[in-house]
Amino acid sequence: MLPSLAMNLLLVEPTNFIAGNRVRISDRRLQHVLKVGILDDLMGQGTIIRLNKEAIEQELTFDQQPPPQLPLALLSRATLRKRFKPFFEDEAACADRQQTRR
């Protein structure tokens, strides 16, 4: 079994309940449940074939190009500390001074 991964939470409203504990989602939230993509490749739609506690099976169709990449770069903590070492040293010194004042 896969480890628990962070995923979007589907929020339901009282009006979504059609019987007991069964809901019907047919508005824009449906797009989020069924939107799929291959890492660094195409995007598309998924149809849920089977769902249980152990797994979800979907039939997938990939027919959309992904949106352009955002002009962002993620930096590791080590890289940030190297590039902004004076800032971190000043902040650490400032925190030490605040600790000794208490």
N, C-alpha and C positions, 0 to 999 in steps of 0.2 A: 504494500500500500504506500502511496506517495505521502510525503510529509505535508502537513497543513500549510498551504500557501495563502498569502493574502489575496483576496478576490473582492470584487464589488459585491455589495449586499443588495439584494433585490427587496425593496420596500413595497409592501402591499397595503392597500387601503381597505376599509370595511366593504366598500362597494365592489371590490375584486372577488369577494367570496361568492361562489356559485352553489356550494353545498358543503356543509360541515367544515372540513379542513381543506377543501379544494378551492383553488383560485383560478381565475382566467385572466391572463395578461394579454392585452391586445393593443395597447397604446405604444408610445415611443419607447417605453421600457423594454418592449419585446426586442428591439434592435440591439440592446446591450446584452441580452441573454443569448442571442443567436449570432452575434458578430464574431467572426473568427479570423485568424491570420497566421501565416507561417513566418517565423522569425526571419527578418531580412528578406522577405519575399511578398507574395500576393496576399490580399485580404479577400474575404468573402462571407458567405452565410453558412450556418450549420443548422441541421435539423436533428432534434434529439430523437434517437432511435430507442435507447434504453437508458434508464437511470435507476441506480440503487445506491446503497451505502458504500459500496466498494468502487463504483466506477460510473462514468457517463460515456455512452457511445453516441457519436454524432455522424451523420452523413454530411460531408463538406463539399462546398462548391467555391472555388477560388476564381474570381473574375474581376477583381479591382486592384489597381495599383495602390500602394500605400501612399499616404500624404508625404509631402517633402519633409526631410529631416529638419528639426528645429536647430537654429544656430547655437547650440549649447554644448558644453563640454563638462563632463563630470570628473572631478578631481578627487583623488584619495585623500584621506586625512594626512598621510605622510607627505604627499605633495603640497598640500596646503600649509603644513607646518614649515616646510623648507622655504616656500615662496614668501610666507608671511611670518617668518621667525621673529622679527623684531616686534610685531604686533602681539604674538602669543607671549613673548617674554614680558612685554609691558603689562599685558593683561594678567599674567601670573603674578607679577610683582604687585600689581594693584590689588589683586585678591588677597595676597599675603598680608599687605598693609591693613586691609579691612578686617582680616581675621585677628590680627594683633590688637586692633582697636577695641574689639568686643570684649 
